[in-house]
Amino acid sequence: MLEIFRTAGENNNANCSFQFWQQDNHPIEIWSEKVILQKLNYLHNNPVVAGIVRHPEDYLYSSARNYFDENYRGLLEIKFIT
């Protein structure tokens, strides 16, 4: 994974060596429960799309594990979005 961050950093003139986050951001207004759930699903599926894991709940640092099993206690305490 470190090699992926290194390659991304080398391809962006704004970085010295590594890049973890996307450089551009596009803020959006979260105005409904439907939009909140859409964005939450998007975040949960990012590790799957990147090929890091097969299922969102398999990613150690994701709250998807908590949503998959409400009894699971992950690395951070979360408040569920219903």
N, C-alpha and C positions, 0 to 999 in steps of 0.2 A: 504494500500500500504506500510505503514511503516513496517508492519509485514513481507512482502516479502523481503524488504531490510535487515531487521534484520536476517531473516533466511539465506539469501545469504551471509551475513557477517559472520555468525557463521560457515558456511560451508567452509570458506576460511581462512586458517591460516595467511594470509598476512594482515587481517583486525582485528581491535579491536572489532567492533560491527556491523556496517552497510556496505553494498556494494550496490552502485548504478550502476556503470559501470561494464562491463565484465572485468575481470582481463587481459586476453590475447588480444593482438591486432595483426593483420596481415595486415600491410600496402600493398596497391596495387596501381599500377600506373593507374591513370584515364586518358586514352589516346584518348577517343572518346566520342562523344555525346551519343552514345548508352550505354556506360559504366556509364556515369554520370547519365543518366535517370534510369538505372538499380539500381544504388546505392541510388538515391533519392527515388525511389519507395520502396526499401528495408527499408530505414529509416522511410518513411511515414507509412509503414505497421507494424512496430514493435509494436506499442500500440494495434493494432488489434490482432496480433499473441499472445501477452501477455494477452489478454482478458480484457484489460482496457476499450476499446471502441469497437463499432461495425464497424465503418467506420473511415478511417484515418482522414478525415476532422472533426471528432467529438473530437479529442484530442486537448485540449486547447493550448498546447505548441508546436504544429506542424505547419510547413509551408504548410502542406497539405491543410489546410483551405484556404490559399491564392491561391493555385493552383486550388482548387475546385471552388472558386469564386474570380476572379481577382480583383473585387471591394472591397473585404474584406480587412480590415486593422487590422492585428493581433497585438500581443504584441510587435513584432519586425518588423522593415522594412526589406523586403527581395528583392533581385534582382532575377528575374525569370530566370530559365534555360530553354531555348527553345528547 
